[in-house]
Amino acid sequence: QSTYFWEGAWRNAQEHVLTALVPEAYLEQLVSIIKSAHNYTNPEIIARRLTVLSSEYASWIHDSLAELQASQS
């Protein structure tokens, strides 16, 4: 449940959080997809780089992205 100020009035809405791990090269494409599918004029989109993570998680991300890239070849 979110409360926010929009177009001169306070609003309440049920919202959902989407977390997506994507290679930076795909970020603009993902943002475009979200904007075209979202019903908000200005959806909240926040991107961050992973700088601190466990070695096991880093390996999983690396392997997953390598598999994704191989499947697109």
C-alpha positions as CSV (number, residue, x, y, z in Angstrom):
1,Q,0.0,0.0,0.0
2,S,1.5,3.3,-1.0
3,T,0.6,6.9,-0.2
4,Y,2.0,9.6,-2.5
5,F,1.3,13.1,-3.7
6,W,0.4,13.3,-7.4
7,E,-1.2,16.0,-9.5
8,G,-2.0,18.2,-6.5
9,A,-3.6,15.6,-4.3
10,W,-2.6,12.8,-1.9
11,R,-3.3,9.4,-3.3
12,N,-3.4,5.8,-2.0
13,A,-2.7,2.8,-4.2
14,Q,-2.0,-0.9,-4.0
15,E,1.5,-1.3,-5.6
16,H,3.8,-4.2,-6.3
17,V,7.6,-4.3,-6.4
18,L,9.4,-6.0,-9.3
19,T,13.0,-6.9,-8.9
20,A,14.9,-7.9,-12.1
21,L,18.5,-8.8,-12.5
22,V,19.6,-7.9,-16.0
23,P,22.9,-7.2,-17.7
24,E,23.5,-3.4,-18.0
25,A,23.3,-3.8,-21.8
26,Y,19.6,-4.7,-21.4
27,L,18.7,-2.0,-19.0
28,E,17.3,0.5,-21.5
29,Q,15.2,-2.2,-23.1
30,L,13.8,-3.3,-19.7
31,V,12.9,0.3,-18.8
32,S,11.2,0.7,-22.1
33,I,9.1,-2.4,-21.6
34,I,8.1,-1.4,-18.1
35,K,7.1,2.1,-19.2
36,S,5.0,0.7,-22.1
37,A,3.2,-1.8,-19.9
38,H,2.7,0.3,-16.8
39,N,-0.4,2.3,-16.2
40,Y,1.4,5.1,-14.3
41,T,2.6,8.1,-16.2
42,N,5.8,8.1,-14.1
43,P,6.5,4.6,-12.8
44,E,9.2,4.3,-10.1
45,I,12.2,2.7,-11.8
46,I,15.4,2.4,-9.8
47,A,18.5,0.7,-11.2
48,R,21.6,-0.2,-9.1
49,R,24.8,-2.0,-9.7
50,L,25.7,-4.9,-7.5
51,T,28.9,-4.0,-5.7
52,V,28.8,-6.2,-2.6
53,L,27.5,-9.8,-2.8
54,S,28.6,-13.2,-1.7
55,S,30.9,-15.2,-4.0
56,E,28.2,-17.9,-4.4
57,Y,25.6,-15.4,-5.5
58,A,28.0,-13.7,-7.8
59,S,28.8,-17.0,-9.4
60,W,25.1,-17.8,-9.8
61,I,24.5,-14.4,-11.5
62,H,27.4,-14.9,-13.8
63,D,26.3,-18.4,-14.8
64,S,22.7,-17.3,-15.3
65,L,23.7,-14.4,-17.5
66,A,26.1,-16.5,-19.5
67,E,23.3,-19.1,-20.1
68,L,20.9,-16.3,-21.2
69,Q,23.5,-14.9,-23.6
70,A,24.2,-18.3,-25.0
71,S,20.5,-19.0,-25.5
72,Q,20.1,-15.8,-27.5
73,S,23.0,-16.7,-29.9
